Amino acid sequence: MVAAEPQARPLLEVRDLAIRYGDTLALSGVTLEVQKHEIFGIIGPAGSGKTSFLRTLNRMDQFTPSMSVDGEIRFNGRDIRRWRNVYSLRRKIGVVFPLPVGLPLSVYDNVALSPRLGGIKKKADLDVIVERCLRRAALWDEVKDRLDSLGSLLSGGQQQRLTIARALSQGPELLLLDEFSIAVDPVTTMRIEDVLKELRQEITIVLVTNLVQQARRLADRTAFFLTGECVEIAETERMFTREVQDERTRDYVEGRFG
């Protein structure tokens, strides 16, 4: 008899997570795992706790004094609350927000900023990083002749891809995306989706989206959040072919509410 191969440790482990804003409970009882090189989707209506969940994963809750977090989050087996250097954690867990947040810098410097802060000073080394990240974000061909121009002068879709390139410049192992397509056109959305499919070969992605069909196109597994609860987690295709355990999940993916 051939022994079964041991299952690899998940990249991200969440146990009994609860989030409050003051006395208001925003999310409770969330337990899930995200495997390496997986695209893990999170869907659910507004106010279901999706963005709050993302904020806890690299300790962005520290920026909101009223926000408190209970439970356990482990990244690569380490409790993120015991991670002494939070900036080191955030280099490993990159974030792309719903609206492009371009720094008041050139295209080049938007991408080179994090490597510079990490100690890389030689322009030749920075040039390699900037080009690689812009290529990975499917933006290089559009901006290679205007790297010195302000990033804020790019189109909305280009700025969103610049934000992805900037996140990639940190060399993250996990990339969090919060409604990345909310401010870009459908063509650009599809281009970014193609980028994400390629990136999953190198990194792990957690994707919050209000577009259920986007989750279906991209995610290996999907979690459904509703009114502060993780209702169900399933392989994505099962979730969209009625093989779900909770009727609320079926109603949401079939568009009966939300």
DRENDO-1510 file (C-alpha; in Angstrom, 1 decimal, always signed):
<recs>
REC; n; res; u; v; w
REC; 1; MET; +0.0; +0.0; +0.0 .
REC; 2; VAL; +1.3; +3.4; -1.0 .
REC; 3; ALA; +1.2; +5.9; +1.8 .
REC; 4; ALA; -0.9; +9.0; +1.2 .
REC; 5; GLU; +1.1; +12.2; +0.6 .
REC; 6; PRO; +0.9; +14.6; +3.5 .
REC; 7; GLN; -1.3; +17.6; +2.8 .
REC; 8; ALA; +0.6; +20.8; +2.5 .
REC; 9; ARG; +0.0; +23.4; +5.2 .
REC; 10; PRO; -2.4; +26.1; +4.0 .
REC; 11; LEU; -0.9; +29.5; +3.4 .
REC; 12; LEU; -3.6; +31.2; +5.3 .
REC; 13; GLU; -5.5; +29.7; +8.3 .
REC; 14; VAL; -8.4; +31.6; +10.0 .
REC; 15; ARG; -10.0; +30.2; +13.1 .
REC; 16; ASP; -13.2; +31.5; +14.8 .
REC; 17; LEU; -12.6; +35.1; +13.6 .
REC; 18; ALA; -14.9; +37.9; +15.0 .
REC; 19; ILE; -14.7; +41.6; +14.1 .
REC; 20; ARG; -16.4; +44.4; +15.9 .
REC; 21; TYR; -16.6; +48.2; +15.4 .
REC; 22; GLY; -17.2; +49.5; +18.9 .
REC; 23; ASP; -20.1; +47.4; +20.2 .
REC; 24; THR; -21.3; +46.4; +16.7 .
REC; 25; LEU; -20.5; +42.9; +15.6 .
REC; 26; ALA; -19.5; +43.0; +11.9 .
REC; 27; LEU; -18.4; +39.4; +11.4 .
REC; 28; SER; -18.3; +36.3; +13.6 .
REC; 29; GLY; -17.4; +32.7; +13.7 .
REC; 30; VAL; -15.3; +32.7; +10.4 .
REC; 31; THR; -13.1; +29.6; +10.0 .
REC; 32; LEU; -11.5; +28.9; +6.7 .
REC; 33; GLU; -8.2; +28.0; +5.0 .
REC; 34; VAL; -6.6; +29.3; +1.8 .
REC; 35; GLN; -4.1; +27.0; +0.0 .
REC; 36; LYS; -1.0; +28.1; -1.8 .
REC; 37; HIS; -1.5; +29.2; -5.4 .
REC; 38; GLU; -5.2; +29.2; -5.0 .
REC; 39; ILE; -7.6; +32.0; -6.1 .
REC; 40; PHE; -10.0; +32.1; -3.2 .
REC; 41; GLY; -13.2; +34.1; -3.9 .
REC; 42; ILE; -15.4; +35.9; -1.4 .
REC; 43; ILE; -18.9; +37.0; -2.5 .
REC; 44; GLY; -21.8; +38.5; -0.7 .
REC; 45; PRO; -24.0; +41.6; -0.6 .
REC; 46; ALA; -22.8; +45.0; +0.8 .
REC; 47; GLY; -22.5; +45.0; +4.6 .
REC; 48; SER; -21.7; +41.3; +4.8 .
REC; 49; GLY; -18.2; +41.7; +6.3 .
REC; 50; LYS; -16.1; +41.0; +3.2 .
REC; 51; THR; -13.9; +44.1; +3.3 .
REC; 52; SER; -13.6; +43.9; +7.1 .
REC; 53; PHE; -12.3; +40.4; +6.7 .
REC; 54; LEU; -9.7; +41.5; +4.2 .
REC; 55; ARG; -8.6; +44.3; +6.5 .
REC; 56; THR; -7.7; +41.9; +9.2 .
REC; 57; LEU; -5.4; +39.7; +7.1 .
REC; 58; ASN; -2.4; +42.1; +7.1 .
REC; 59; ARG; -3.5; +44.0; +10.2 .
REC; 60; MET; -5.0; +47.0; +8.5 .
REC; 61; ASP; -7.5; +47.0; +11.4 .
REC; 62; GLN; -4.8; +48.9; +13.3 .
REC; 63; PHE; -5.7; +52.0; +11.2 .
REC; 64; THR; -9.3; +52.0; +12.7 .
REC; 65; PRO; -9.3; +52.6; +16.4 .
REC; 66; SER; -12.9; +51.4; +16.8 .
REC; 67; MET; -12.2; +48.0; +15.1 .
REC; 68; SER; -11.4; +45.0; +17.3 .
REC; 69; VAL; -10.5; +41.5; +16.2 .
REC; 70; ASP; -10.8; +38.2; +18.0 .
REC; 71; GLY; -9.8; +34.8; +16.9 .
REC; 72; GLU; -6.7; +33.5; +15.2 .
REC; 73; ILE; -5.2; +34.2; +11.8 .
REC; 74; ARG; -2.1; +32.3; +10.7 .
REC; 75; PHE; +0.0; +33.1; +7.7 .
REC; 76; ASN; +2.6; +30.5; +6.8 .
REC; 77; GLY; +2.0; +28.9; +10.1 .
REC; 78; ARG; +2.7; +32.1; +12.1 .
REC; 79; ASP; +0.1; +34.0; +14.1 .
REC; 80; ILE; +0.0; +37.4; +12.5 .
REC; 81; ARG; -0.7; +39.1; +15.8 .
REC; 82; ARG; +2.7; +37.9; +17.0 .
REC; 83; TRP; +4.4; +39.2; +13.9 .
REC; 84; ARG; +6.8; +41.8; +15.4 .
REC; 85; ASN; +7.5; +43.8; +12.3 .
REC; 86; VAL; +4.1; +44.5; +10.8 .
REC; 87; TYR; +5.7; +46.2; +7.7 .
REC; 88; SER; +7.4; +42.9; +7.0 .
REC; 89; LEU; +4.0; +41.2; +7.1 .
REC; 90; ARG; +2.5; +43.7; +4.8 .
REC; 91; ARG; +5.3; +43.2; +2.2 .
REC; 92; LYS; +4.3; +39.5; +2.1 .
REC; 93; ILE; +0.5; +40.3; +2.0 .
REC; 94; GLY; -0.2; +42.9; -0.7 .
REC; 95; VAL; -3.5; +44.7; -1.1 .
REC; 96; VAL; -5.3; +46.3; -4.1 .
REC; 97; PHE; -8.2; +48.5; -3.1 .
REC; 98; PRO; -11.5; +49.1; -5.0 .
REC; 99; LEU; -10.5; +52.5; -6.4 .
REC; 100; PRO; -7.0; +53.1; -7.9 .
REC; 101; VAL; -4.8; +54.8; -5.3 .
REC; 102; GLY; -2.0; +56.2; -7.3 .
REC; 103; LEU; +0.8; +57.9; -5.3 .
REC; 104; PRO; +1.7; +61.4; -6.5 .
REC; 105; LEU; +4.8; +60.0; -8.2 .
REC; 106; SER; +5.8; +58.9; -11.7 .
REC; 107; VAL; +4.8; +55.6; -13.1 .
REC; 108; TYR; +8.3; +54.4; -12.5 .
REC; 109; ASP; +8.5; +55.6; -8.9 .
REC; 110; ASN; +5.1; +54.2; -8.0 .
REC; 111; VAL; +6.5; +50.7; -8.7 .
REC; 112; ALA; +10.1; +51.4; -7.4 .
REC; 113; LEU; +9.0; +52.9; -4.1 .
REC; 114; SER; +8.7; +49.6; -2.1 .
REC; 115; PRO; +11.9; +48.1; -3.4 .
REC; 116; ARG; +13.7; +51.3; -2.5 .
REC; 117; LEU; +12.3; +51.2; +1.0 .
REC; 118; GLY; +13.5; +47.6; +1.1 .
REC; 119; GLY; +17.0; +48.6; +0.5 .
REC; 120; ILE; +17.4; +48.3; -3.3 .
REC; 121; LYS; +19.2; +51.4; -4.5 .
REC; 122; LYS; +20.9; +50.5; -7.9 .
REC; 123; LYS; +19.0; +51.9; -10.8 .
REC; 124; ALA; +19.8; +48.8; -12.9 .
REC; 125; ASP; +18.2; +46.6; -10.3 .
REC; 126; LEU; +15.2; +48.8; -9.9 .
REC; 127; ASP; +14.8; +48.9; -13.7 .
REC; 128; VAL; +14.5; +45.1; -13.8 .
REC; 129; ILE; +11.9; +45.1; -11.0 .
REC; 130; VAL; +9.8; +47.9; -12.5 .
REC; 131; GLU; +9.7; +46.3; -15.9 .
REC; 132; ARG; +8.9; +42.9; -14.5 .
REC; 133; CYS; +6.0; +44.1; -12.4 .
REC; 134; LEU; +4.5; +46.3; -15.1 .
REC; 135; ARG; +4.7; +43.3; -17.5 .
REC; 136; ARG; +3.0; +41.1; -14.9 .
REC; 137; ALA; +0.3; +43.7; -14.5 .
REC; 138; ALA; -0.2; +43.8; -18.4 .
REC; 139; LEU; +0.8; +47.5; -18.4 .
REC; 140; TRP; +4.4; +47.7; -19.7 .
REC; 141; ASP; +3.6; +48.1; -23.4 .
REC; 142; GLU; +1.2; +51.0; -22.6 .
REC; 143; VAL; +3.6; +53.0; -20.4 .
REC; 144; LYS; +7.1; +52.0; -21.3 .
REC; 145; ASP; +7.6; +55.3; -23.2 .
REC; 146; ARG; +6.2; +57.5; -20.3 .
REC; 147; LEU; +7.6; +56.0; -17.2 .
REC; 148; ASP; +8.5; +59.5; -16.0 .
REC; 149; SER; +4.9; +60.7; -16.3 .
REC; 150; LEU; +2.7; +61.0; -13.3 .
REC; 151; GLY; +0.8; +57.8; -12.5 .
REC; 152; SER; -2.3; +59.9; -11.8 .
REC; 153; LEU; -2.4; +60.9; -15.4 .
REC; 154; LEU; -3.1; +57.3; -16.6 .
REC; 155; SER; -6.6; +56.1; -17.3 .
REC; 156; GLY; -8.7; +54.5; -14.5 .
REC; 157; GLY; -8.0; +51.1; -15.8 .
REC; 158; GLN; -4.3; +51.8; -16.2 .
REC; 159; GLN; -4.1; +53.2; -12.7 .
REC; 160; GLN; -5.7; +50.0; -11.3 .
REC; 161; ARG; -3.1; +47.9; -13.1 .
REC; 162; LEU; -0.4; +50.2; -11.8 .
REC; 163; THR; -1.7; +49.6; -8.3 .
REC; 164; ILE; -1.4; +45.9; -9.0 .
REC; 165; ALA; +2.2; +46.4; -10.3 .
REC; 166; ARG; +3.0; +48.4; -7.1 .
REC; 167; ALA; +1.6; +45.6; -4.9 .
REC; 168; LEU; +3.6; +43.0; -6.9 .
REC; 169; SER; +6.8; +45.0; -6.4 .
REC; 170; GLN; +6.9; +44.0; -2.8 .
REC; 171; GLY; +7.2; +40.4; -3.8 .
REC; 172; PRO; +4.1; +39.3; -1.9 .
REC; 173; GLU; +3.1; +35.7; -1.3 .
REC; 174; LEU; -0.5; +36.6; -0.9 .
REC; 175; LEU; -2.4; +39.3; -2.8 .
REC; 176; LEU; -5.7; +40.7; -1.5 .
REC; 177; LEU; -8.1; +42.3; -4.1 .
REC; 178; ASP; -11.1; +44.2; -2.9 .
REC; 179; GLU; -13.6; +44.8; -5.7 .
REC; 180; PHE; -10.8; +45.7; -8.1 .
REC; 181; SER; -13.1; +46.1; -11.1 .
REC; 182; ILE; -15.5; +48.5; -9.5 .
REC; 183; ALA; -14.1; +51.6; -11.3 .
REC; 184; VAL; -12.8; +50.1; -14.6 .
REC; 185; ASP; -14.5; +49.2; -17.8 .
REC; 186; PRO; -15.4; +45.7; -18.9 .
REC; 187; VAL; -12.6; +45.3; -21.3 .
REC; 188; THR; -10.0; +46.3; -18.7 .
REC; 189; THR; -11.7; +44.1; -16.2 .
REC; 190; MET; -11.2; +41.1; -18.5 .
REC; 191; ARG; -7.5; +42.1; -19.0 .
REC; 192; ILE; -6.9; +42.2; -15.3 .
REC; 193; GLU; -8.7; +38.8; -14.9 .
REC; 194; ASP; -6.3; +37.3; -17.4 .
REC; 195; VAL; -3.4; +38.8; -15.4 .
REC; 196; LEU; -4.8; +37.2; -12.2 .
REC; 197; LYS; -5.0; +33.8; -13.9 .
REC; 198; GLU; -1.3; +34.0; -14.8 .
REC; 199; LEU; -0.3; +35.3; -11.4 .
REC; 200; ARG; -1.8; +32.3; -9.5 .
REC; 201; GLN; +1.2; +30.3; -10.8 .
REC; 202; GLU; +3.4; +32.4; -8.6 .
REC; 203; ILE; +1.3; +33.8; -5.7 .
REC; 204; THR; -1.9; +33.2; -3.8 .
REC; 205; ILE; -4.9; +35.5; -4.3 .
REC; 206; VAL; -7.9; +36.3; -2.1 .
REC; 207; LEU; -10.5; +38.0; -4.3 .
REC; 208; VAL; -13.5; +39.9; -2.9 .
REC; 209; THR; -16.0; +40.7; -5.6 .
REC; 210; ASN; -19.5; +41.9; -6.0 .
REC; 211; LEU; -19.7; +40.2; -9.4 .
REC; 212; VAL; -20.7; +36.6; -8.8 .
REC; 213; GLN; -19.8; +35.6; -12.4 .
REC; 214; GLN; -16.3; +37.1; -11.8 .
REC; 215; ALA; -15.9; +34.7; -8.9 .
REC; 216; ARG; -17.1; +31.9; -11.1 .
REC; 217; ARG; -14.5; +32.7; -13.8 .
REC; 218; LEU; -11.6; +33.1; -11.5 .
REC; 219; ALA; -11.9; +31.4; -8.1 .
REC; 220; ASP; -11.0; +27.8; -7.3 .
REC; 221; ARG; -13.1; +27.9; -4.2 .
REC; 222; THR; -15.6; +30.6; -3.0 .
REC; 223; ALA; -16.9; +31.7; +0.3 .
REC; 224; PHE; -20.3; +33.3; +0.7 .
REC; 225; PHE; -20.6; +36.0; +3.4 .
REC; 226; LEU; -24.0; +37.2; +4.5 .
REC; 227; THR; -24.9; +39.6; +7.4 .
REC; 228; GLY; -21.6; +39.0; +9.2 .
REC; 229; GLU; -21.5; +35.2; +8.7 .
REC; 230; CYS; -19.5; +32.9; +6.5 .
REC; 231; VAL; -22.5; +30.9; +5.3 .
REC; 232; GLU; -20.7; +28.4; +3.1 .
REC; 233; ILE; -17.5; +27.6; +1.4 .
REC; 234; ALA; -17.4; +25.3; -1.7 .
REC; 235; GLU; -15.5; +24.6; -4.9 .
REC; 236; THR; -16.7; +27.4; -7.1 .
REC; 237; GLU; -18.2; +25.4; -9.9 .
REC; 238; ARG; -20.3; +23.4; -7.3 .
REC; 239; MET; -21.5; +26.7; -5.8 .
REC; 240; PHE; -22.8; +27.7; -9.2 .
REC; 241; THR; -24.4; +24.4; -10.2 .
REC; 242; ARG; -26.8; +24.2; -7.3 .
REC; 243; GLU; -24.5; +21.8; -5.4 .
REC; 244; VAL; -24.6; +23.9; -2.3 .
REC; 245; GLN; -25.8; +23.1; +1.2 .
REC; 246; ASP; -27.5; +26.4; +2.2 .
REC; 247; GLU; -30.5; +27.8; +0.3 .
REC; 248; ARG; -29.3; +31.3; +1.0 .
REC; 249; THR; -26.2; +30.6; -1.1 .
REC; 250; ARG; -28.3; +29.3; -4.0 .
REC; 251; ASP; -30.6; +32.3; -3.8 .
REC; 252; TYR; -27.7; +34.8; -3.9 .
REC; 253; VAL; -25.7; +33.2; -6.8 .
REC; 254; GLU; -29.0; +33.0; -8.8 .
REC; 255; GLY; -29.7; +36.7; -8.2 .
REC; 256; ARG; -32.7; +36.4; -6.0 .
REC; 257; PHE; -31.3; +39.1; -3.7 .
REC; 258; GLY; -28.1; +41.2; -3.2 .
</recs>
